[in-house]
Amino acid sequence: MTHHSDQRAYFFKIDTTIKKIRSSLQKMLNESGIDLTVDQWVLIDHISRDEGISQNALAEVTYKDPPTVTRIIDLLEKKGFVERRMAAGDRRKFNIHMTKKGLQIRDEAFPVVAEIRRKGWGELNEADYQQFVRIMDSIYANFSNSE
């Protein structure tokens, strides 16, 4: 028996929407002269909200594999936006901290990110947002429950 969702390409719609948002954000960051990629922004956003986060935890919360997170952190460190500090009690682990320069780039980039969010949301209201979150949480839970 087929289910009504069998014929609906909702995953494609989610994926293409995400790609459009990422592309628009990258374009605006570039046009604003902000030296960040979207993936670098995602890490900076998380690190600045959870100062001293471990690389492994950062990979988990951003849904990126650890080698990708390491590569991005290497680039952010080269730019002087973050620094690795040895974790207390475990010399094999590093915690990631924002630098003053990193906090400045975050503050510079945030208005661009906020503008993209406003543009994407358009005329949708709070009820739309609540429904959107409920639907996305439900889809997420359906996959989480099957793992």
Salt bridges, closest charged atoms under 4 A:
ASP15 OD2 - LYS19 NZ 3.12
GLU31 OE2 - LYS27 NZ 3.72
ASP35 OD1 - LYS79 NZ 3.18
ASP39 OD1 - ARG22 NH2 2.94
ASP39 OD1 - LYS64 NZ 2.85
ASP45 OD2 - ARG49 NH2 2.71
GLU51 OE2 - HIS97 ND1 2.98
ASP74 OD1 - ARG84 NH2 2.71
GLU77 OE1 - ARG84 NH1 2.56
GLU83 OE2 - ARG85 NH2 2.62
ASP90 OD1 - ARG92 NE 3.20
ASP107 OD1 - ARG106 NH2 2.77
GLU115 OE1 - ARG118 NH2 3.26
